[in-house]
């Protein structure tokens, strides 16, 4: 009898919490283009992608679509586990956050919110340096929505030299997949692998004609890595890349900016290299691994300009800001080296 009573109490508590979540109101803050001021609209959000948001306005029930450029802020109810996961992400507790988000996925039924949760799980994997999990979660996030928000989280490889990515095993199967996202991920990871370079290049050239603008432009930018590997890049070619950058959706320009930095560094134009490298962590920080590497490379270019003091500060900032990345170890080595050099001079 007592156990039945406890079960009843538990059900009441759970249902009351669910009712609060389920009946809470969506709202969007909209600022129409070329208009002054903004409006807060009560609604039910039907879908939310990178380019637009579709809502049912309340109380009229009218269905309207607003371009993403007009959306200032979105308010939507979140489950307790979803909120807890966001707090844990903020505190850097990525493993705990992932557990909370998994719990939230088991409860959440709205497709667009599930994509938001998966995006946070991709971020958690990237912060932990787990490219395989990040890639798999990203694939799930965009599986039914190629225009999903947070496409900038796609964990592509932007390195110039051969890197022994832990995702190479999985990338081999992705490279031959019919799905364009998987193929792009596989080609990106294996482009610097000698045994798969030719196949990866062919895949990227095919994807560069995709009707999906995100895939098309990222594949074209990935091919820049081949030119940088050859080492005979010209200033005119880099300037052409800069013009082509305008064709790439703005939120996807982090990797291409990194490659422009690498190109200018290759020509010993370190001032321009620093500027392009620093655009990555400042304007396109979605991928902490890429941001950390860009910050490290910017410090290298400062050192190449003879600005050792500024380089030292940036190495220190890189090590402090990205403690869970390979860039931290390299930054710490350079910090010790620069301090030793300064001590010898003194």
C-alpha positions as CSV (number, residue, x, y, z in Angstrom):
1,X,0.0,0.0,0.0
2,X,2.8,2.4,1.0
3,X,4.7,1.6,-2.2
4,X,1.6,2.3,-4.3
5,X,1.2,5.7,-2.6
6,X,4.8,6.6,-3.3
7,X,4.4,5.7,-6.9
8,X,1.3,7.9,-7.1
9,X,3.2,10.8,-5.6
10,X,6.1,10.3,-8.0
11,X,3.8,10.3,-11.0
12,X,2.1,13.5,-9.8
13,X,5.5,15.2,-9.4
14,X,6.7,14.0,-12.8
15,X,3.5,14.9,-14.6
16,X,3.4,18.4,-13.0
17,X,6.9,19.1,-14.2
18,X,6.1,17.8,-17.7
19,X,2.9,19.9,-17.8
20,X,4.8,23.0,-17.0
21,X,7.3,22.2,-19.8
22,X,4.6,21.2,-22.3
23,X,2.3,24.2,-21.7
24,X,5.0,26.9,-21.6
25,X,4.9,29.4,-24.4
26,X,7.2,29.8,-27.4
27,X,8.1,33.4,-28.2
28,X,10.2,35.0,-30.9
29,X,11.7,38.4,-31.1
30,X,11.7,39.7,-34.6
31,X,13.3,42.8,-36.2
32,X,12.2,43.1,-39.8
33,X,15.0,44.1,-42.2
34,X,15.2,47.8,-42.9
35,X,12.9,48.5,-39.9
36,X,13.6,50.2,-36.6
37,X,12.5,48.4,-33.4
38,X,11.4,44.8,-32.8
39,X,8.4,42.8,-31.9
40,X,7.9,39.9,-29.5
41,X,5.4,37.4,-30.9
42,X,3.8,34.6,-28.9
43,X,3.7,31.5,-31.1
44,X,4.3,27.8,-31.5
45,X,7.6,27.2,-33.3
46,X,7.1,24.6,-36.1
47,X,10.6,24.5,-37.5
48,X,13.9,26.5,-37.1
49,X,16.7,26.2,-39.6
50,X,19.7,28.3,-40.5
51,X,17.8,30.3,-43.1
52,X,14.3,30.6,-41.6
53,X,11.9,30.0,-38.8
54,X,8.4,28.7,-39.3
55,X,5.8,29.5,-36.6
56,X,2.1,29.4,-35.8
57,X,1.2,32.8,-34.4
58,X,-1.0,32.9,-31.3
59,X,-3.9,33.4,-30.8
60,X,-4.7,33.7,-34.5
61,X,-3.2,30.4,-35.5
62,X,-1.7,32.0,-38.7
63,X,1.3,30.1,-40.0
64,X,4.2,32.4,-41.0
65,X,7.8,32.0,-42.0
66,X,10.5,34.6,-41.1
67,X,14.0,34.7,-42.6
68,X,16.7,34.0,-40.1
69,X,18.2,37.5,-40.6
70,X,15.1,38.9,-38.9
71,X,15.2,36.8,-35.8
72,X,16.7,38.5,-32.8
73,X,16.0,35.9,-30.1
74,X,14.0,32.7,-29.6
75,X,12.3,31.7,-26.3
76,X,11.2,28.1,-26.0
77,X,10.6,25.8,-23.0
78,X,13.3,23.3,-22.2
79,X,13.2,20.2,-20.1
80,X,15.1,20.1,-16.9
81,X,17.7,17.8,-18.3
82,X,18.2,20.1,-21.3
83,X,18.8,23.1,-19.0
84,X,21.1,21.1,-16.8
85,X,23.2,20.1,-19.8
86,X,23.6,23.7,-20.9
87,X,24.8,24.6,-17.4
88,X,27.3,21.8,-17.4
89,X,28.5,22.8,-20.8
90,X,29.1,26.4,-19.5
91,X,31.1,24.9,-16.6
92,X,33.2,22.8,-18.9
93,X,31.7,19.5,-17.6
94,X,31.4,17.9,-21.0
95,X,30.9,14.3,-20.1
96,X,28.2,15.2,-17.6
97,X,26.6,17.5,-20.1
98,X,26.4,14.7,-22.7
99,X,24.6,12.5,-20.2
100,X,22.1,15.2,-19.5
101,X,21.5,15.8,-23.2
102,X,21.0,12.1,-23.8
103,X,18.4,12.2,-21.2
104,X,16.8,15.3,-22.8
105,X,16.7,13.5,-26.2
106,X,14.7,10.7,-24.7
107,X,12.0,13.2,-23.6
108,X,12.1,15.9,-26.3
109,X,9.7,15.3,-29.3
110,X,10.1,18.6,-31.2
111,X,12.4,17.9,-34.2
112,X,14.0,21.3,-34.2
113,X,14.8,21.2,-30.5
114,X,16.3,17.7,-30.9
115,X,18.7,19.2,-33.4
116,X,19.6,22.0,-30.9
117,X,20.4,19.3,-28.3
118,X,22.4,17.3,-30.8
119,X,24.4,20.4,-31.7
120,X,25.3,20.8,-28.0
121,X,26.4,17.2,-28.0
122,X,28.7,17.8,-31.0
123,X,30.2,20.8,-29.2
124,X,30.8,18.6,-26.1
125,X,32.6,16.0,-28.3
126,X,34.7,18.7,-30.0
127,X,35.7,20.1,-26.6
128,X,36.8,16.6,-25.5
129,X,38.7,16.2,-28.8
130,X,36.6,13.2,-29.9
131,X,36.3,13.8,-33.6
132,X,34.5,10.4,-34.3
133,X,31.7,11.1,-31.8
134,X,31.4,14.7,-33.0
135,X,31.1,13.6,-36.6
136,X,28.5,10.9,-35.9
137,X,26.4,13.3,-33.8
138,X,26.7,15.9,-36.6
139,X,25.5,13.4,-39.2
140,X,22.5,12.6,-37.0
141,X,21.8,16.3,-36.6
142,X,21.6,17.1,-40.3
143,X,20.2,13.8,-41.5
144,X,16.7,15.1,-42.1
145,X,17.6,18.8,-42.3
146,X,20.4,19.8,-44.6
147,X,19.9,23.4,-43.8
148,X,20.2,22.8,-40.0
149,X,21.5,25.5,-37.8
150,X,25.0,24.9,-36.5
151,X,26.3,23.4,-39.7
152,X,29.5,25.3,-38.8
153,X,30.1,22.5,-36.2
154,X,31.0,20.0,-39.0
155,X,34.3,18.6,-37.8
156,X,36.3,18.8,-41.1
157,X,40.1,18.6,-41.1
158,X,41.7,21.8,-42.2
159,X,45.3,20.8,-41.7
160,X,48.0,21.1,-44.4
161,X,50.4,18.4,-43.3
162,X,49.5,14.8,-42.8
163,X,47.7,14.3,-39.5
164,X,47.0,10.9,-38.0
165,X,43.4,11.6,-37.2
166,X,41.7,9.1,-34.8
167,X,38.7,9.3,-37.2
168,X,40.6,7.7,-40.1
169,X,39.1,4.3,-39.6
170,X,35.5,5.6,-39.7
171,X,36.4,8.0,-42.5
172,X,37.2,5.2,-44.9
173,X,33.6,4.0,-44.9
174,X,32.3,7.6,-45.0
175,X,34.4,8.4,-48.1
176,X,32.4,5.8,-50.2
177,X,29.0,6.6,-48.7
178,X,26.3,8.1,-50.9
179,X,25.4,10.6,-48.3
180,X,27.1,13.9,-49.1
181,X,27.8,14.9,-45.5
182,X,29.5,11.6,-44.7
183,X,31.4,11.7,-48.0
184,X,32.6,15.3,-47.2
185,X,33.8,14.3,-43.7
186,X,35.6,11.2,-45.0
187,X,37.3,13.1,-47.9
188,X,38.4,15.9,-45.5
189,X,39.9,13.6,-43.0
190,X,41.7,11.3,-45.6
191,X,42.9,14.1,-48.0
192,X,46.3,14.1,-46.4
193,X,46.5,10.3,-46.1
194,X,48.8,9.0,-48.9
195,X,46.8,5.9,-49.7
196,X,43.5,7.8,-49.9
197,X,44.6,11.3,-51.2
198,X,43.6,10.7,-54.8
199,X,40.2,9.2,-53.9
200,X,39.5,12.0,-51.5
201,X,40.4,14.7,-54.0
202,X,38.1,13.1,-56.6
203,X,35.3,13.0,-54.0
204,X,35.8,16.7,-53.1
205,X,35.8,17.7,-56.8
206,X,32.5,15.9,-57.2
207,X,31.0,17.5,-54.1
208,X,32.1,20.9,-55.3
209,X,29.3,20.6,-57.8
210,X,26.7,19.7,-55.2
211,X,23.3,21.5,-55.2
212,X,23.7,21.9,-51.4
213,X,25.5,25.2,-51.0
214,X,27.0,24.3,-47.7
215,X,28.5,21.1,-49.1
216,X,29.5,22.7,-52.4
217,X,31.4,25.6,-50.8
218,X,33.1,23.6,-48.1
219,X,34.3,21.1,-50.6
220,X,35.8,23.8,-52.8
221,X,37.6,25.4,-49.9
222,X,38.9,22.0,-48.8
223,X,40.7,21.7,-52.2
224,X,42.7,24.8,-51.2
225,X,44.6,22.4,-48.9
226,X,46.1,20.7,-51.9
227,X,47.5,23.9,-53.3
228,X,49.0,24.8,-49.9
229,X,50.6,21.3,-49.6
230,X,52.3,21.9,-53.0
231,X,53.9,25.0,-51.5
232,X,54.0,27.1,-54.6
233,X,51.0,29.3,-53.8
234,X,51.1,32.8,-55.2
235,X,49.8,36.1,-53.8
236,X,47.4,36.5,-56.7
237,X,45.9,33.1,-55.9
238,X,45.4,34.0,-52.2
239,X,43.7,37.2,-53.3
240,X,41.4,35.2,-55.5
241,X,40.6,33.0,-52.5
242,X,39.7,36.1,-50.5
243,X,37.2,37.1,-53.2
244,X,35.8,33.5,-53.3
245,X,35.3,33.7,-49.5
246,X,32.3,35.9,-50.1
247,X,30.6,33.0,-51.9
248,X,30.8,30.8,-48.7
249,X,28.0,31.1,-46.2
250,X,29.3,33.5,-43.6
251,X,28.9,31.0,-40.7
252,X,31.1,28.5,-42.5
253,X,34.1,30.7,-43.2
254,X,36.2,29.6,-40.2
255,X,38.1,26.8,-42.0
256,X,38.7,28.9,-45.2
257,X,40.0,31.8,-43.0
258,X,42.5,29.3,-41.4
259,X,43.7,28.3,-44.9
260,X,44.2,31.9,-45.9
261,X,46.3,32.4,-42.8
262,X,48.4,29.4,-43.8
263,X,48.8,30.7,-47.3
264,X,50.0,34.1,-46.2
265,X,52.4,32.5,-43.6
266,X,53.8,30.4,-46.4
267,X,54.7,33.6,-48.3
268,X,56.2,35.1,-45.1
269,X,53.5,37.7,-45.1
270,X,53.0,37.2,-41.4
271,X,51.0,40.3,-40.6
272,X,48.3,39.2,-43.0
273,X,48.6,35.6,-41.7
274,X,48.0,36.8,-38.1
275,X,44.9,38.7,-39.1
276,X,43.4,35.7,-41.0
277,X,44.3,33.2,-38.3
278,X,42.8,35.3,-35.5
279,X,39.5,35.7,-37.4
280,X,38.9,32.0,-36.6
281,X,38.7,32.2,-32.7
282,X,37.3,35.7,-32.8
283,X,34.5,35.3,-35.4
284,X,34.1,31.6,-36.0
285,X,34.7,29.8,-32.7
286,X,32.3,26.9,-33.2
287,X,35.1,24.3,-33.4
288,X,37.5,24.7,-30.4
289,X,40.1,22.4,-32.0
290,X,40.4,24.7,-35.1
291,X,40.2,27.8,-33.0
292,X,43.1,26.6,-30.8
293,X,45.2,25.7,-33.8
294,X,44.5,29.0,-35.4
295,X,45.5,30.8,-32.2
296,X,48.7,28.8,-32.1
297,X,49.6,29.6,-35.7
298,X,48.9,33.3,-35.2
299,X,51.4,33.2,-32.3
300,X,53.9,31.5,-34.6
301,X,53.5,34.3,-37.2
302,X,53.9,36.9,-34.5
303,X,57.2,35.2,-33.6
304,X,58.1,35.2,-37.3
305,X,57.6,39.0,-37.3
306,X,60.0,39.3,-34.5
307,X,57.3,40.2,-32.0
308,X,58.3,37.8,-29.3
309,X,56.5,39.5,-26.4
310,X,53.2,39.5,-28.3
311,X,53.8,35.9,-29.4
312,X,54.4,34.9,-25.8
313,X,51.2,36.4,-24.6
314,X,49.2,34.7,-27.4
315,X,50.9,31.3,-26.6
316,X,49.9,31.8,-23.0
317,X,46.3,32.7,-23.9
318,X,46.1,29.7,-26.2
319,X,47.3,27.3,-23.5
320,X,44.8,28.8,-20.9
321,X,41.8,29.0,-23.3
322,X,42.1,25.6,-24.9
323,X,43.4,23.3,-22.2
324,X,42.0,20.1,-23.7
325,X,43.5,20.5,-27.2
326,X,46.8,19.4,-28.8
327,X,47.5,23.1,-29.4
328,X,48.0,23.6,-25.6
329,X,51.0,21.3,-25.5
330,X,52.7,23.1,-28.4
331,X,51.9,26.4,-26.9
332,X,53.5,25.4,-23.6
333,X,56.6,24.3,-25.4
334,X,56.9,27.6,-27.1
335,X,56.2,29.5,-23.9
336,X,59.2,27.7,-22.2
337,X,61.4,28.3,-25.2
338,X,60.6,32.0,-25.4
339,X,61.1,32.4,-21.6
340,X,64.5,30.7,-21.9
341,X,65.5,32.9,-24.8
342,X,64.4,36.0,-22.8
343,X,66.4,34.8,-19.7
344,X,69.5,34.3,-21.8
345,X,69.3,37.8,-23.2
346,X,68.9,39.2,-19.7
